[in-house]
Amino acid sequence: MPRFARRITDTSPKDFGMVARALASGRDDLIHLELGRPIEDTPAHIKEATIAALRAGHVHYSDLQGLPELRAALAARMAGDGLDYGAGEVLVTNGLTQASYAAFTAFLDPGDEAILLSPHYPQHIGKIEMAGATPVFAPLDAADGYAIRRDLIEARITPRTKLVALVNPCNPTGRVYSRDELAVLADLAVEHDLLVLSDEVYDRIVYDGARHVPIAALPGMRERTITMSAFTKAYAMDGWRLGWLACDAALMPGLMKITTSEVTHVNTFIQYGALAALEGPPEVLAAMVADDRARRDLVVARLNQMPGITCPAPEGTIYAWPDISATGLSARRFAERLMDEAGVAVEAGSFYGPPGEGRLRICFGAADLDTLDAAMTRMSRFLNAL
């Protein structure tokens, strides 16, 4: 290998789960429930604000950290969740993907270790490795609902551990972690002097009275947490690539060094659309979450009627996480056969690490009720034919 070709240890899957396989199949009869994307169109008032900004000539360079008025609105949004950030402690990014990349790159050095709670978000693996660090997996236990437990995490902490990545509400399990669970992680972070990267992109998509608690609001965590989110899910803006992070002012220079070197700043005029999303009628967001709840209820009810399947109702996110282990098929084999034989594409739970074996991730947010009903009928027939 040429000396200029940097080798990155290949601990990540060979492709993006079933997504690549489904997209490469060339089949036009597939029902796509494998990709985590909302089916809704971006609300009209957000589009209109963006078009108005474009027509008004907001087409030039803007603030490197993000429009000041947008950062102020984001700080106000987070204040409603108990987070005390000023506009100067908010950074607008090209989606949560760039926010997390900047955080991993800024705060990990070669030889460091970063803990991922598993089932984990696979995209984080490559970012950790690109920083020269090593991902370390803390497997949570399905038997107690993938709860955050001190013993399961502390056993993975070494002198080389620099940070822990948290996804709450959790993709893929649908868990919304309680304050008590988060306090366990917070205590470990303080005791071992760790940074916490908290992906909270589903914080507005919670059900049945579940309450999202940002870990940065817990005692001792503001100065050691980077809170990350995006407009992707709640506002149906996945193609806009617009996110943000918030952190103590002392952490911002390192993050800015990464983001300004990468892209200078986020597209100027779409930030006005983001501002409209935050300042727009809350009924629009509430209606989309209500639709997600209806889709969740349909999918969970149908899954629990199928032979060999059990599925708890997710507390948040747009994913069902059914247990298919009683079928005797591995998660990967089940997903492959379901796509090939029934025309329904879902993710194998094993894509999210060994604790996901025997599970599937089904994105109920990616289709309307009729399509979801058809997908569940196909899946039921597939199971009855096994």
N, C-alpha and C positions, 0 to 999 in steps of 0.2 A: 504494500500500500504506500503511495507517495506520502512523504512526510507532511505535506500541507493538507492532506485529507484527514480531518479530525474524525476519530472513531468515537461513536456514541454507543454505549452498551445497549443492545437491543433487548430491553425488558418489556417493551410495549407490544400490543398485538400487531400482526402483519398487515392488517387493514383495519378500517374503522368499523369493526364489528360486522354486522349484517348489512350496514348501510351500503358499503362498496359493492357487496355481492348483489344486493337488490337492484342498485342502479345499473350495474353491468349486465343484468339478466336480459335486458331488451324486451321484457314482457310488458304489455300494456294492460293486462288484466290484474296486475298486482294491487292489493290494498296496502298502502304504505303506512305502517304503524311503528316503524323502526327509527325514524328520525325525530328528534325532540324539537318540534316546531309547532307553533300555533296555527290553526287553520284560519282564524279570523283575518280579515283585511285590517290594515292599520286604520284606526278611526279617522273619519273625514276631517275633523278639526285639526288634527296633527298634520295631515297632508296640506291642508289649506294654509296653515301658518308657514310651512316650509316653502310652498310656492310663493307666498307673499314676500318672504324674506329674499328669495331669489330675484323676484321682480323688483324689489326695493334696492337691489345692488349689493346685498351682503354676500359678495362673491370673492372677497380678498382675504389675506391673512388676518387671523384674529388672535386673541390671547392664547399663548402657548399652553396654558393650563385649562383652557375652556372659557367660554363666554362668562364674564363675571356674574351676569344676571342668572344664567343657568346654574352656576355653582352655588349662588345664594339660594336658589329654589331647591336645589338638592340638599343643601344644609338644613333648610326648613323642613323638608320631607323627613329627613333622618331625625330631626328634633322631635317630631311626633312619635318616634320609636324610642325615645329616651337617649339619643346620641347627641352629644354637644360638640359639633364641629362648626368652625367658621368657614366662610367661602374659600379662604386661603388654604384650607386643609382638604379641599376636594379637587380631584383631577378627573377631567372628562377624557374618556379613552375610546378607542375603536373597538367597542364591545368589551365584555368581561374577559374575553380571551386575551386582549392586549393588556388589560389591567393585571391579570394574573401573571402573564409573561413578564411584565415590568417588575412585579413584586418578587418573583422567583429570581430573576436576573440581578436585581439590585441587592438582594440580601442573602443570596447563596454564593458560596465560594467553592472552588474545587476541593473535594474531600469532605464537604459538609453532608449531612443527611437531613432529609425532609420526610416527615411522617404523613402518610395518607391513611385516613380511616377507610377500611375496606368492608363492603363494596365501595369502590372508589371511582372518581371521575377520571377516565383514562387519559384525557388530554393533558392532565397535569404531569404525567410521567415524562414526556418529551421535553417539557419546559425545564423540569428539574435537571434532567440529564444535560441539556444544552448549557446550563450554568456550571456543569462539571460536578454536580452533586449526585447523590444516590437516593432514589426513592425507597422508603422503608414502609412496609404495609402493616398496619395494626388491624387484624381481622376482628370485626365485631360479630356477635353471636346471634344467628337468626332465632334461636330458641327463646331469647328474651327481647325480641323485637329490634335487634341491632342497636341496643342501648349503648350509650357512651359509658364505659366502665373503666375505672382507674387501672385495674390490674391488666387489662388488655392493651392499654396504651403505654403505661409506665414500663412494661417489659420491653418495649421497643426503643426506649430513650437511652442514648449513649452520650459520652462526652462530645461526640461529633454532631449531635442533633441540633439543628438551628431553628427549625420551625415545624408547625403542624398545619396542614390544610384541612379546613372544615367546609362542608357543603350543607347548608341548613336554610330552608327545608332540603331534604336530601334527595338528590338524583344519584342512584335510581330507586331507592327503597320507598320514597314517599313519606319518610319519617319527618316530623317536626319536633326537634329536640326540646325537652323541657328545660326550665331554668336550672333545676337541680342537676340535670345531666351536663349542661354547659358549665356549671360551677365546678364539676369534676375536672373538666378540661382546663378551665381557667386556673384552678389551683395548681395543676401540673405545669402550666405555662409560667406561672409566677415562681414556683419552686425551682424549676430548671432553667429559668431565664430564656424562654422560647418566644418566638414570634408566632402569631396565629394569622393565617390568611383565611378569611371567612367569605365564602361565596354565598351570597344571599339573594340570588337572582329570582327565586320563587317566593320571596317574602310576602308578596301580596296574594299568592295563590294558595290559600289554606281553607280548610273546610271544617264544618261541624264544631265550631267554637274553638278550634286549635289556635294558639297564639304564637306568632313568631317572636322570639326574643333575640336581639342581636348580642353576640357575645361581648362586643366592645362596651356594652352598657354595664357589664358586671364589674365589681370592684377590682382595681388593679389592672384592668384590661385595655383601657383606652390607649395607653402609651405603647402597648405591645400587640395591637391588632390592626390589620389592614382590612377594612370592610369593603367588599366589592359587590357591585350589582350592575344591572343593565336594563334597558328598555325592551329587551328582546321578548320576554315571555308575557309579562303582564299587559304590555301595550301593543302586542303583536307587531313588533318592529325588528324581527330577526334579521331581515335583509338590510336594515339601516346601519348595522354594525356600530352601535352607540351604547357605551356603558360609562361607568365611573368607579372611582375608588375614593375612600376617605381614610385619613390617618392623622396621627399627631404631626404637627408641623415639623418636628425634628426628623421625621422619616421622608418628608416630601422631596428634598433635594436629590436623593438617590433615585427616586422614581422618575423625577423630571429629567434626569440625565439620560435615562433609557428612552422615554417616550419622545423627547424632542429630537434625539438622535435618529429614532426610527421614522417618525412621520411629521415632525414639526408640531402639528396640532390636528385635531379632528376637523373634518369638513365644516366650514363655517355655517352655511345656511341650514343644514339639517339640525344644528343645535337649537335653532328657533322652533323647529318642530318638537324637539324634546322639551323645550320650555312650555310649549302649548300642552304637551302630554301631562306635565306636572300641574299646570294651572287650569286644565280643562275640567269639565263636569265629572265629578266622581262617579256618577251613575253609569258612565260608559265603562269604566273599569269594573264596577260591581256587576254589570250585566254580563261581561265576558267571563268573570269568575263563576257566576251562576250557571252559565252555559257549560263551563268546565265541570262543575259539580254534577250536572245532569248527565254528561258524557261518562264521568267516573262511575256514577251510580248504575248506568246501563251496563258498562263493561264488567264491573265487579259482580253484579248480580248474575250476569250470564256466565262468567267464569266459574262461579261457585256452583253452578248447575251442571258443570261438565264432569265426566268421570275422571278421577285421578287428579283433579285440580282443586286447590284451595287458594283463596286470595283475600287478604285483609283489605279493607278500604284504606287507601292512602290518606294521610292527614293533610298532605299538601302536594304540590307539583302537578304535573300533567301525566303521570306515569302510574300504571298498575304494575305490581310486582308479584305475579302468581307463582306458587310453588307447584312445579310439574314433576317433582322427583318420583312420585308414586307411579308415573307412567313407565319408569325403567329406562327412559331415554336421557342422555346427557342434554344439557341446555343447548349446546351447539347443534347436536344432531336433531333435537326437536325443532329448533328454529329453521334449520335447513330443510327438513322434511315438510314443515308447515308451509314454507314458501313454495317449495317445488310441487307439492301435492295438493295444496289448498289455495295457493295464491295469496297468502297473507304474510307480509314481511314484519317480523318483530326482532328485537335484540335478544341474543342469548345472555342470560345473567352472568355467565362465566366471563364475558367481556369486561365485567367490572371487578374481576378478581375471583380467587377461589371461593370466598364466602358467597358469591353469587351463583355457584353451581346449583343446578336443580331449580333455577328460577328463570323467568323471562321478564324483560322490560317491554311493556306495551304502552305506546304513547297514545292515550285516548284524546289528547288535545289536538291530534293531527287530522281528525276527520269529523264529519258531521254525524248526527245520530243514526241516520239511515245507513251510512257506510259502515259505521261501527257495528250496527246490528247485523249487517251482511257479513262482516268479518267474523263476528262471534258465531254466526251460523256455519260458516266454512270451517272454523276451528272445531266446533262441536262435531261436525260430520267427520273431520279428520280423526278426532279422538275415538269416536264410535267405531271407526274402521281399523283402529290399531289392533 
